[in-house]
């Protein structure tokens, strides 16, 4: 006659459960870190960034923008692409510059920021680089995108809020009216529709 098997000691059961919990926690952490960030409805269809050939920028008009304005939009788009950002970031950048300067490199500020300059009306507070940096479309756009990347969860925010938290302007909804035009301009520059939800 065989002796009945004894139940494993309680300590072994607890140790096995602890190991399983650690493995599960590690799996969940890896999954969270490698998962795509949550996205706002406007950016749900974001794709890898597009690159624009500056020599192929259309004269326009596109959504009321032309010439130098479209060339500046292309510089913004290419700055985001150089940083490995996506089409959502590109449209957010163009939208922001539309709201700040109508896509023109302005050498003047306004009552709220008399020292603001460039496409993004960046202030002379050291955060946006030198005067030359703020007046250069590529450098000012790069500095905008670097600041955007510092906004926690910017991809999940409505684009106007992401821009507002980057620019720290007075009105968080200021940029919303430029979103559709920015999508149209980036699409025209790319030669295909960007951020198309596929409907």
Steps between C-alpha positions, in 0.01 A plus 500: 500500500626843400513784742271791405675801346539786735390851402794728422613705793324834533827689452548349151146597397556858615836517319348366177215754521752782555703394196186490286402849617847637418487345152152642440606846619807494275284400204257786566782754534661389173162509326428852626845631402490351151135580426413793279404804705129574524388745231245775471220448249667744260825304505365144511607440138853643541769336289876536478599853407515613140807671351451794265735590216539878539535531121159335451296731726194619307449872445148475636267617608419213734242582769581865438878459543756536221862566409718571804228373733499155337881492496494573874241225552735260318784601735275425798398162357864406432612606849250257654609224262867557593409442866319173419155639575182408312242668276298610802798697634556648155142625480513630860814698411346651186176576687693678774700715257178588316355623827811688603621660176288391201806293400717811463834566671398812692764739631259656747297395800168615638367667816513172694852418383685795348819291485331211310653416163480253213250242380408394852525847660751359746599728788847630581513316832778254422264205452481538121860580410656813361337763282650325194357165619152648538519661155613179326203283393676167550663586833188662646292200391754258648487689830119490491499122448759441773273692739192311374674170580534621860122536540387181680260298285477766229380243245186435705415869538285695257753663264416854614571401862831335405599820317379717790704304755805532277459870421341602832273751330197661666220314318515118499249485212678757283650247257190282446369709209824431304490118524310428177714746301817345644384151395429637152841671472699198623298274268572727201870509584510121542307437180252279687245529776647487851303415813223351290290280727413285199131574490 
